[in-house]
Amino acid sequence: MDSQINGFTGFGRHNPGFVSAKDAIRKAEIAAQAAKNDPVQQARQTLAQAQAFTSGLGSGADDANAHRGSAHRSAALKFAAPVSSRDSGLTFDPEKLARIPEADRRWAWVEVDLSAIRHNTQAVRNRLAHGVRLMAVVKADAYGHGAVPVAKMALNSGADYLGVATVDEAIELREALIGAPILVLSQPPAEAIPLLLGYKVMPAIYTADFAIAYAEAADAFGISAPFHLAVNTGMNRIGVRWDQAAEFMHQVGFHRALELVGTFTHFATADCTQTLDFQIQTKRFLEALSALRMAGVDPGIVHAANSAAAIRFPDVHFDMVRLGISLYGFYPCPETLTTIDLKPAMSVYARISDVRTVPLSDGVSYGLHYRSRGAHTKICTIPIGYADGLRRSLSSRVRFLYNGALMQQVGNICMDQCMFEMDPYAHGLRERREPAIGDVVTIIGGDGDNVCTVEGMCELLNTIPHEVCIDFGTSRMPRLYH
Ligand SMILES: *Cc1c(COP(=O)(O)O)cnc(C)c1O
């Protein structure tokens, strides 16, 4: 680091070339005496004086701060590197610095309870007939919960297969030495085929061009090209039309490397009260399967159910269910609430970073839209904002938990911070006490008898839990596991 540009100048005693302001003035006075009758000397002396002052003033201020913060300075010495005999100047040891916990670097963080992942995997597993596989869908960094730890825990708790959205998501799992079968739930670009083969990751396939390119690349290496056939039964997102699935396999099946490991479809309305469209998709999928079998094609592992269908409709479990949102502890729809016990794995916390009493009718945050109610009301700041997944459209609508009581967020949510209001003497607080910097605030999670849920936030945002937990979990906040 270059102290000239980063603003951290050394103190005089650590800096051999250093001239303090006092010394500079003294030197300048002597020089002035000597140069009384010499104009060239006089000019030089003025310049030297100016330079000495600039350098001296900056370091003088640092020195004053160092005295005021001497407690922090001695604490900081813990982070010094071992001092060599030649060099007595202290430096910070990068390894020791790296050990400062993430939640102490910034007071906003996500916690993931891996035992909840275990609980949810087992809760669904218990509803499956013997022999039905369970795919843990860990796309989008496991819906923000962390792909690698979630995948490991799910596989440890009864999952057999992993589902991801992208080739890179699959590679991340392989690099963490996860050996379970991985399916990319859509067809990647053909350019990614060497990665699929190299990392042993199966693609979903629905075009003949991709199938042939994949088969030929595998053949060149003398290996097989396993894949799952994606069938479109009505969602109209990806896949071969249900009434063309047999024809498609006839087209590409000649290739000796291609290996149809599974056949799947995806429901558009498994979480809707009305089940007619779901039934139409099921019927079409069954038609595709029987057409494949009639053509002498073994469809392999047959799968269709996402969380909602896995919990609501055992008839469509087939050979595997694909568990996404309920793996993370969320109920995909109200119909599933009484059927199964799920535990949310994610919670979000912050610590109060500033507290103040704002005079009556003074504004708070951008736009000053909130006006203080004065007197007893404290305005507390927490360092979490819309860059951390706390969406700005929640401004003045969301509530947090402090000491077991619900606190109204006030003013616009900023990028990195937001404020909430607290009346420490209002009833509802378990303990009446003044809020203080460092106190924990629950953004998502339970505290005492109250709970702030992802679902509650979803109602305010008109969205689904998938989006809310991905926003928090994949933000810049650290994730802590327990
Ligand atoms: C994301 C996804 C799932 C998981 O859906 P949930 O509703 O989260 O359980 C299952 N199948 C496919 C094809 C998906 O893309």
PDBQT file of the ligand as one rigid body, heavy atoms in Angstrom, charges set to zero:
ROOT
HETATM    1  C1  LIG A 501     -36.821 -24.582  -9.752  1.00  0.00    +0.000 C 
HETATM    2  C2  LIG A 501     -37.366 -25.836 -10.225  1.00  0.00    +0.000 A 
HETATM    3  C3  LIG A 501     -37.902 -26.785  -9.337  1.00  0.00    +0.000 A 
HETATM    4  C4  LIG A 501     -38.095 -26.496  -7.873  1.00  0.00    +0.000 C 
HETATM    5  O1  LIG A 501     -39.341 -25.842  -7.702  1.00  0.00    +0.000 OA
HETATM    6  P1  LIG A 501     -39.914 -25.467  -6.265  1.00  0.00    +0.000 P 
HETATM    7  O2  LIG A 501     -41.252 -24.914  -6.548  1.00  0.00    +0.000 OA
HETATM    8  O3  LIG A 501     -38.986 -24.465  -5.680  1.00  0.00    +0.000 OA
HETATM    9  O4  LIG A 501     -39.947 -26.720  -5.476  1.00  0.00    +0.000 OA
HETATM   10  C5  LIG A 501     -38.288 -27.996  -9.846  1.00  0.00    +0.000 A 
HETATM   11  N1  LIG A 501     -38.173 -28.266 -11.168  1.00  0.00    +0.000 NA
HETATM   12  C6  LIG A 501     -37.687 -27.387 -12.048  1.00  0.00    +0.000 A 
HETATM   13  C7  LIG A 501     -37.581 -27.748 -13.480  1.00  0.00    +0.000 C 
HETATM   14  C8  LIG A 501     -37.287 -26.134 -11.621  1.00  0.00    +0.000 A 
HETATM   15  O5  LIG A 501     -36.825 -25.253 -12.504  1.00  0.00    +0.000 OA
ENDROOT
TORSDOF 0
